[in-house]
Amino acid sequence: MFPKVLKRNFTRHKVSKRLAKRNGAVLPLVAILLPVLLMLIAFLLNLSYIELAQTELQIAADAASRAGGRTLANTGDTSLASAKAKELAELNTVAGEPLTLSDSNIEFGRATRADEDSRFEFSSSSSQINAMRVNASRDAFSPDGPLTMLLPGILSTDSVSTGAISISTQIDLDISIVIDRSGSMAYADNEDSLTFDNPAAAPAGWAFGDSVPVPSRWVDAENALDSFLRVLDDSPQREIVSLVTYGDNATLDIPLTDRYSSITDQMRIHGDSFQEASTNIGGGIATGNMSLKSDPNRREFATKVILVLTDGIHNLGTNPEDAARQALQDDTLVFTITFSSEADRARMKSVAEIANGKHFHADSAAELVTAFEEIGKSLPTLIVE
């Protein structure tokens, strides 16, 4: 028998031989798998790089379509809209380079949907344009060319193509125009209606019930409303409009219509026999909101807007703030215009803020026209999808 010491040494020798054999087997395996592992890591890095570039491309396309769409809404000029889209695209980088758009990357057309829950469907068109589509790309046909791989040569490719689409659509609007027909509207913009004297422009013997004097705030409102309706008529989307007037009470004079002449005709009918009345602003807002909710011609998927004009101070009927809160609950925006120095500007500004709208003020007839036109141009709502 072997001594114990020799036996232990023999055992250690056999273990060492086995470990040496294993080490000899692992090293070739590592040599084989290491390049594969490095290629896999490089592939994952390239994949992450492509996904990042794709995200940057979509962001750039969205920014371009938003900017171009807003320009299209405000001007109706496709050339200006295209130029603005290109400008915003270049402010965004894709894979470290500004994105360049060519004319072929930008399309104009019409986007429509069947109902509120449907997606907009875009079709190229040269008439009734209400949308623009940006087809941003990095490929062999784009100005910037395809994306160069972060680590070229992996899987026998040095570049890759990618693209992103963004559509900017102007939504149709249902608008209720709410006009003050209180007695003070018979006075000129620079007159004090609280003197109880007849308006300065009124002829001898004039009384309420006669034709409204010229100039007067009512005639100024007629002219400003005409300008507003012309802006709507020139816009690419289809707006339908109702007319509400208010004094002691509010009345729906013209239901929602796209025949704007009926609205201007009704304003002149009021002017031909102008009545003395108080100022029920809240009632006007509530009636306008009801016309947008219950009119048979209303469109469930259209943006609802109330535009309310007053030259004075609410002194009768429904609280204007309460009416604005109800409009807010019904997803209706409320824009307010105050006219003349006698109007309650602070309160009407609050009313607009409650219902996510904006307040405008005009001291003169010219400023009133400007306010109506500015609202008409800023109303289009843009959605990027």
C-alpha positions in Angstrom: 0.0 0.0 0.0 1.0 3.6 -0.7 1.9 5.7 2.2 -0.8 8.3 3.0 1.4 11.2 1.8 2.1 9.6 -1.5 -1.6 8.8 -1.9 -2.6 12.4 -1.3 0.0 13.7 -3.8 -1.2 11.2 -6.4 -4.8 12.4 -5.9 -3.8 16.0 -6.3 -1.9 15.2 -9.5 -5.0 13.6 -11.0 -7.2 16.6 -10.1 -4.6 19.0 -11.6 -4.7 17.0 -14.8 -8.5 17.2 -15.0 -8.5 21.0 -14.4 -5.8 21.4 -17.0 -8.0 19.5 -19.5 -11.0 21.7 -18.6 -9.0 24.9 -19.0 -7.9 23.7 -22.3 -11.5 23.1 -23.4 -12.9 26.5 -22.2 -10.3 28.7 -23.8 -11.2 27.7 -27.4 -14.9 28.1 -26.5 -14.3 31.6 -25.2 -12.3 32.4 -28.4 -15.2 31.2 -30.5 -18.0 33.0 -28.5 -16.3 36.3 -27.8 -16.7 37.7 -31.3 -20.3 36.5 -31.3 -20.9 38.3 -28.0 -19.2 41.5 -29.3 -21.4 41.4 -32.4 -24.5 41.0 -30.3 -23.5 43.9 -28.1 -22.8 46.0 -31.2 -26.2 44.9 -32.7 -28.0 46.0 -29.6 -26.2 49.3 -29.6 -27.1 49.9 -33.2 -30.7 48.9 -32.4 -30.9 51.4 -29.5 -29.4 54.1 -31.7 -32.0 53.5 -34.4 -34.9 53.6 -31.9 -33.6 56.9 -30.5 -33.2 58.3 -34.0 -36.8 57.2 -34.8 -38.1 58.9 -31.7 -36.2 62.1 -32.7 -37.6 61.9 -36.2 -41.2 61.7 -34.9 -40.7 64.6 -32.6 -39.3 66.7 -35.5 -42.2 65.7 -37.7 -44.7 66.6 -35.1 -43.1 70.0 -34.5 -43.0 70.7 -38.2 -46.7 69.8 -38.7 -47.8 71.8 -35.7 -46.0 74.9 -36.9 -47.0 74.5 -40.5 -50.6 73.7 -39.5 -50.9 76.8 -37.4 -49.6 79.0 -40.2 -52.0 77.3 -42.6 -54.9 78.1 -40.2 -53.9 81.7 -39.8 -53.1 82.5 -43.4 -54.5 79.9 -45.6 -51.3 80.0 -47.6 -49.8 76.6 -48.3 -46.4 78.1 -49.3 -46.0 79.9 -46.0 -47.2 76.8 -44.2 -44.6 74.7 -46.0 -41.8 77.2 -45.2 -42.7 77.2 -41.5 -42.7 73.4 -41.4 -39.2 73.3 -42.9 -38.0 75.9 -40.5 -39.2 74.0 -37.4 -37.9 70.7 -38.8 -34.4 72.2 -39.0 -34.5 73.2 -35.3 -34.8 69.5 -34.4 -31.9 67.1 -34.7 -32.1 63.5 -35.8 -29.0 61.4 -35.0 -27.2 64.7 -34.3 -28.1 66.4 -37.6 -30.9 69.0 -38.3 -33.8 67.5 -40.1 -34.2 68.7 -43.7 -37.6 68.6 -45.4 -38.1 68.9 -49.1 -41.3 69.9 -50.8 -42.1 66.3 -51.5 -42.1 65.6 -47.8 -45.1 68.0 -47.3 -48.6 67.3 -48.5 -51.8 69.4 -48.2 -55.3 67.9 -48.2 -58.4 67.3 -46.3 -58.8 65.3 -43.1 -62.3 64.1 -42.0 -63.7 61.7 -39.5 -67.1 60.1 -39.1 -67.6 60.8 -35.4 -65.8 61.9 -32.3 -64.3 58.5 -31.6 -63.0 57.9 -35.1 -59.5 58.8 -36.3 -59.0 61.5 -38.9 -58.5 60.1 -42.5 -56.2 62.2 -44.6 -56.6 62.5 -48.4 -54.5 64.7 -50.7 -56.5 67.5 -52.2 -56.0 71.0 -53.7 -59.4 72.3 -52.6 -61.1 72.6 -49.1 -57.7 72.1 -47.5 -57.8 71.7 -43.7 -54.8 69.6 -43.0 -51.1 69.1 -43.8 -49.1 65.9 -43.6 -45.4 65.8 -43.0 -43.6 62.6 -44.2 -40.3 62.9 -42.6 -37.7 60.4 -43.5 -34.0 59.4 -43.4 -33.5 57.2 -46.5 -31.7 57.2 -49.8 -34.3 59.6 -51.3 -34.3 62.2 -48.4 -32.2 65.3 -48.3 -30.2 64.0 -45.3 -29.8 60.5 -46.6 -30.2 57.3 -44.6 -29.1 56.9 -41.0 -25.4 55.8 -40.6 -25.1 53.0 -38.1 -23.4 53.9 -34.8 -21.2 50.8 -35.4 -21.1 50.2 -39.2 -20.5 46.9 -40.7 -22.5 44.8 -38.3 -24.6 42.2 -40.1 -23.1 43.5 -43.4 -24.9 46.9 -43.3 -23.6 50.5 -42.8 -26.9 52.4 -42.9 -30.6 52.0 -42.4 -33.8 53.8 -43.6 -36.5 55.1 -41.3 -39.5 57.5 -41.4 -42.2 59.2 -39.5 -45.6 60.7 -40.4 -47.4 63.6 -38.6 -50.8 65.1 -39.6 -52.0 68.5 -38.4 -55.7 68.9 -38.7 -58.0 71.9 -38.2 -61.1 70.8 -36.4 -64.5 72.0 -37.5 -66.1 74.6 -35.2 -69.6 75.2 -33.9 -69.8 78.8 -32.8 -72.5 80.7 -30.9 -72.1 84.5 -31.3 -73.8 86.3 -28.3 -74.4 90.0 -28.8 -75.4 92.6 -26.2 -78.6 94.5 -27.3 -79.0 96.6 -24.1 -80.0 100.2 -24.4 -76.4 101.5 -24.1 -75.5 99.9 -27.5 -77.4 102.8 -29.1 -74.7 105.2 -28.0 -71.4 105.9 -29.7 -68.2 104.2 -28.3 -67.0 107.5 -26.7 -70.3 108.5 -25.2 -71.6 108.2 -21.6 -74.8 106.2 -21.8 -75.7 106.8 -18.2 -76.6 110.5 -18.7 -80.1 109.4 -19.9 -79.8 111.9 -22.8 -80.5 110.6 -26.2 -77.4 109.5 -28.2 -75.6 112.4 -29.8 -76.1 110.9 -33.3 -79.9 110.5 -32.8 -82.1 112.8 -34.9 -84.6 115.0 -33.3 -87.6 113.1 -31.8 -85.7 109.9 -31.8 -86.8 107.2 -29.2 -86.1 103.6 -28.5 -88.0 101.5 -31.0 -86.7 103.6 -33.9 -83.7 102.8 -36.1 -80.4 102.8 -34.1 -78.4 106.0 -34.6 -75.2 106.0 -36.8 -72.6 105.9 -35.3 -73.5 103.7 -32.4 -72.0 100.7 -30.7 -74.7 98.5 -32.3 -73.7 99.5 -35.8 -70.0 99.0 -34.8 -70.9 95.5 -33.6 -72.7 94.8 -36.9 -69.6 95.9 -38.9 -67.2 93.9 -36.7 -69.4 90.8 -36.9 -69.4 91.1 -40.7 -65.6 91.1 -40.6 -65.6 88.1 -38.3 -67.9 86.1 -40.6 -65.7 87.0 -43.6 -62.7 85.5 -41.8 -64.8 82.3 -41.2 -65.9 82.2 -44.8 -62.3 82.3 -46.0 -61.1 79.6 -43.6 -60.5 76.1 -44.9 -62.7 74.4 -42.3 -66.5 74.4 -42.1 -67.8 76.5 -39.2 -71.5 76.7 -38.4 -72.7 79.7 -36.4 -75.7 80.6 -34.3 -76.8 84.1 -33.2 -78.0 84.9 -29.7 -78.8 88.5 -28.6 -79.6 89.5 -25.0 -81.1 92.5 -23.2 -83.6 91.8 -20.4 -83.8 88.3 -21.8 -81.7 86.3 -24.2 -83.1 84.9 -27.5 -81.8 82.4 -30.0 -82.3 84.5 -33.1 -80.6 82.3 -35.7 -79.9 78.5 -35.0 -76.6 77.0 -36.2 -76.1 77.6 -39.9 -73.4 78.0 -42.5 -75.5 80.7 -44.2 -73.9 83.7 -42.6 -76.0 86.2 -44.4 -79.0 85.3 -42.2 -77.0 86.4 -39.2 -76.0 89.8 -40.6 -79.7 90.2 -41.8 -80.9 89.5 -38.3 -78.5 92.0 -36.7 -79.9 94.7 -39.1 -83.4 93.8 -38.2 -82.6 94.5 -34.5 -81.0 97.8 -35.6 -84.0 98.9 -37.6 -86.2 98.8 -34.4 -83.7 99.1 -31.5 -85.3 98.5 -28.1 -84.2 99.7 -24.6 -83.2 96.8 -22.4 -81.0 95.8 -19.4 -77.9 93.6 -19.6 -78.4 89.9 -18.9 -74.9 88.6 -19.9 -75.3 85.3 -18.1 -78.6 84.6 -19.9 -76.8 85.2 -23.2 -74.0 82.8 -22.4 -76.5 80.2 -21.2 -78.6 80.5 -24.3 -75.6 80.3 -26.6 -74.4 77.2 -24.7 -77.8 75.6 -25.1 -77.8 76.2 -28.9 -74.5 74.4 -29.1 -75.8 71.5 -27.1 -79.3 70.9 -28.5 -79.4 72.4 -32.0 -80.3 69.7 -34.6 -77.4 70.9 -36.8 -74.8 70.6 -34.0 -71.9 68.3 -34.7 -70.9 66.1 -31.8 -67.2 66.0 -32.9 -66.8 69.8 -33.5 -65.2 72.2 -31.1 -67.8 74.3 -29.4 -67.2 78.0 -28.9 -69.2 80.9 -27.5 -68.2 84.5 -28.5 -69.9 87.0 -26.2 -69.8 90.8 -26.7 -70.9 93.4 -24.1 -70.5 97.1 -23.7 -71.7 97.3 -20.1 -72.2 95.7 -16.8 -74.3 92.7 -16.0 -77.4 93.9 -14.1 -80.1 91.3 -14.6 -80.6 87.6 -14.7 -78.3 84.6 -14.7 -74.8 85.0 -13.1 -72.2 85.2 -15.9 -69.7 83.1 -13.9 -72.2 80.4 -13.3 -73.1 80.3 -17.0 -69.4 80.1 -17.8 -68.9 77.2 -15.4 -71.8 75.3 -17.1 -70.2 76.0 -20.5 -67.0 74.5 -19.1 -68.8 71.4 -18.0 -70.2 71.1 -21.5 -66.7 71.4 -23.1 -67.5 74.8 -24.5 -64.9 77.5 -24.8 -66.0 81.1 -24.0 -64.3 84.1 -25.6 -65.4 87.5 -24.3 -65.1 91.0 -25.8 -65.7 94.2 -23.9 -66.5 97.3 -25.9 -66.2 101.0 -24.6 -64.9 102.3 -21.3 -68.3 101.4 -19.6 -67.8 97.7 -19.9 -66.9 95.5 -16.9 -63.5 94.3 -18.2 -62.4 92.5 -15.0 -65.5 90.4 -14.8 -65.6 89.5 -18.4 -61.9 88.5 -18.3 -62.8 86.2 -15.4 -65.7 84.7 -17.3 -63.4 83.9 -20.2 -60.8 82.3 -17.9 -63.4 80.1 -16.2 -64.3 78.6 -19.6 -60.8 78.3 -21.0 -61.3 81.2 -23.4 -59.6 84.5 -23.8 -60.7 88.1 -23.2 -60.4 91.0 -25.6 -61.1 94.7 -25.2 -61.9 97.4 -27.7 -62.3 101.1 -27.0 -63.2 102.1 -30.6 -65.0 100.7 -33.6 -61.7 100.0 -35.4 -60.4 98.1 -32.3 -63.6 96.1 -32.2 -63.1 95.0 -35.8 -59.5 94.0 -35.0 -60.6 92.0 -32.0 -63.3 90.0 -33.9 -60.8 89.3 -36.8 -58.1 88.2 -34.4 -60.5 85.8 -32.7 -61.7 84.5 -36.1 -58.1 83.7 -37.1 -57.1 82.1 -33.8 -60.1 79.9 -33.3 -59.0 76.9 -35.4 -58.0 74.1 -33.1 -55.0 71.9 -34.2 -54.6 68.2 -33.5 -51.4 66.4 -34.2 -51.8 62.6 -34.5 
